[in-house]
């Protein structure tokens, strides 16, 4: 038999793919993107307007906005699904 015809078996499992496979990675990317974007806006405002409070405010706004998006995306579906199961 040719060695290329046999599938290679390794000790690793393939990552789970699908609609709910990488929710943690998506949530983490929301938090990082919010902090980078709004923190960047705060840094620019702080630099050009000479207001030191704008960078920390931008970071906080970024975290709050990302948490809102995470809750909006993942929070309602679980609550709705659980309430449907209880009502059966």
N, C-alpha and C positions, 0 to 999 in steps of 0.2 A: 504494500500500500504506500501511496505517496504521503509524505508528512503534511502536505498542504491540504489534503482532502479531509483530514481529521480536524475537528474543532479543538482549539486549545482550551484546556480546562485549568482555571486558576482558582485560587482560594477566595477571590473577591466575588461579591454579588454585584450585579449591575444596579445602579441607583434606580429607585422606583420612579417611573415616569407616569404622568397622567395629570388630571386636574388638581389633585391634592398632594402630589409627590414632593414638591419643593416649596411649601408655604413658608418655611423658616427662612430660606434664602431670599424669597420675595420680600418678606417683612424686614429683614436686615437691610436689603437694598433700598427700601423705602426710607428707613431711618438714616442711612448714610447719605442718600441723595438729598434728603431734606436738610440735613446739617450742612452738607457741602454747598448746596444752592443758596439757602437763606443765610448761612454763615458767610458765604462769599459776598452776598449783597450787603450784609452788615459790615464786612471788612471794607468794601468799597465806600460805603457811606461814612464809615469811621475815618477812612483815609482822606477823603475829599472834603468832608464837612467838619473834620476835626472834633468829632464827638466820640469819646471813648466807649460809651455805653452801647453803641450800635452793634458791635461784633457779638457781645454776649446776648443781646436781645435777638439778633438774627439767628444765633444757634438755638436759643430757646424756642423761637417761632418755628424753626425747621423741625425740631423734635415734636412739638405739639401738632404741627400740620401732618407730619408723617404718621403719628399715632392716630390722628383722626382718619387718615386714609386707610390704615390697617384695620381699624375698628369698622369702618364703613364697608370694607371689602370682605372681611372674614367674620365679623361679629354677628350680623343679621342672619346669615345662612344657617349657622349653628343653632341660634335661638329658634328660628322658624322651624327647622328640622326637628328639634327636640320637642317643641310644642305640638307638632303634628303627631309625633310618636306617642305622646302622653294622651292626646285626645282620642286615640283609637280604642 
